[in-house]
Amino acid sequence: MFSKDNTELARKKFFEQFKEKTGQNVLSVEFATLTASLQTFSLLELDPPPGQNELAGLLVFCEQSLYFYVFPTDNIFRLAMQRMAGDMENKEQCFCLSELSDVKILYRPKKSFRFLFPKQSRTILVNARHKEKAADFTLCLMHDAAPIIDQITSRLSLSSQRVSCKI
């Protein structure tokens, strides 16, 4: 299937392409799901699939900013269906989370009853403002969020420096 070399080449290619679009070096990426209301998605200029309130994508950690990046399609089956339908457009989506203001992050470390709350240690609640409106959402990671919570908060605190984050 995929060799380690091919995966590393794809990773490097993505990092290079992302740098071309943003002008910032990519340091790392984390798989994440962003869950929000349709109003928040609209405010962040993100477009979830019809009837859904979440987008699967990547948290892209750059030197100065943090982005939420969505590939044109999240799986090969959906890509095939979109192509067969002919009316669904594949599109890349990206939002610079560092553009948010008044950011408050709520993260709860693991509890002793993990089997009752399996996603709790992987979930980050974000209360913020964008364009003077509330932009509240949840990020759910593939693994425990504790190791990267400091990286996330440090990138979000840069928003007051007005870093350009458009793609």
N, C-alpha and C positions, 0 to 999 in steps of 0.2 A: 504494500500500500504506500505509505509515506515513509521515506527514510529520514533519519535525523538530519542528513545533509540537505535534503529538499526542504524540510521544515525551516531550517536555519536560513537557507537562501530566500524563501518566501518572506520570512521575518525581516531580513535585511532589506529586501525590495520594498516591503510595506514602510519600513522606517524611512527609507530614502524618498519614496513618493510622498509621505506625509510631511517630510521636511520641505520638499518642493512647494507644497500647498500652503504651509504655515510659516516657513522660514525658521522653524525651531527644531532643534535636535530632539528626537524621541529617546527617552531614557528606558522606559519599560511600558508594558501593556498588561492589563488585567481584564479578563472576561467579566462582564457585568450585565445585569438586566435593570433597566430603568422603568419604574412603574409610576404612573402619574395620571391625573385627570386629563381629559381632552383639552381643557382650557390651558393647563400647564404645558402640554405638548405644543399647543398652538403658540403660546407665548415664547417657548424655546425654539420655535420653528422646526419642530420635529414632527414626523408623520407616522404614527403607528399603523400597523395593518388594520383594515376595517374590522370593527367590532372588538378590538383588543385595547387594553390599557397599559401595555408594556412593549418595550423594544429591547431586543438582545443586541449587545454590541461590545465595544471595548472602551475601557477607561485608558486613555493615552496620556501618559505622564511625560511632559516635555520639561525642558530646563526651567521655563518660567510659567507654564500654564498646564491646566488639566482639561482634556477634551473628552466628550462622549462621542464615539464614532460608531456609526452603523454601516456595515457592509451593504452593498446593493441587494443582497439576499442572505437570509440566515441559514438556509439549507438547500440542498440540491433538489429536493422534491418540489419546494415552493418555486425555485427558479424554473424547473421544467413546466410547472403549471402556468406560471406567468408567461412564459414564452409561447405555450400552446394557446393560451387565451388571447394573446396578441394585444390585449387592451390594458394590461397592467405594466407599468413602467418600472424598471429596476432603477433605483436611485440611491446614491450614496448620501448619507446624512451625517452632519457633524455639528456639535454645539460646544463652544468653549465655556466650560463650567466656571472658569476663572472670571468670567464677565458678571457673575452673580454678585449681588451686594447683600449686606446684612445677613450673612450666612450663619446659620446655627446648625450644628451637626449633633445628632443623637445616636450614640452607638452603645449597645449593651453587650458587655462581654459574656462569655459562656456562663450559663447557669448549671447547677448541679443536675437538673432534670432535663438534659439536652434532648432526650427522646420525645419530650412533650413539645419542645420548641426548636425543631431542627434547623430552621433558617436564622434564628436570632443572632448568632455570632457572625453570620455572613451578611447581615442587613444593616444598612446605614440610612437613617432618616435625615433628610435635608430640608430645612426650612430656610427659604431665601427670598430675595426680591430681584426681579429683572424688569427693566423698563417701568419702574415704580409700581409693579404689581406683584402679588404673592406668587411664588414659584416653588411649591412644595412637592417633593417626590421622594421615592425610595430607590436606593441602589442595592441590589442583591448580588453578591460576589459568588464565585465558584467555591471559595474556601473562606476560612476565618478572616475577618477584616482587620483584626488587631495589628498584624504586621505592617499594613499600609495606611492605617488611619492617619498617622502623622504626615505621610506624604500627601495625602488628600487635603488635610487642613492647611498645610504649608502652601499648596498651590492655590487654594481658595483665598488665602489671605493676601495674595498678590493682586487681587482684583482692584484694590484701591489705587494701584499704580497705573491703571488704565492701559494694561498690556493689550495690544492688538491681537485678537484671537479669531479672526474670521477665516473661513476657508472659501 
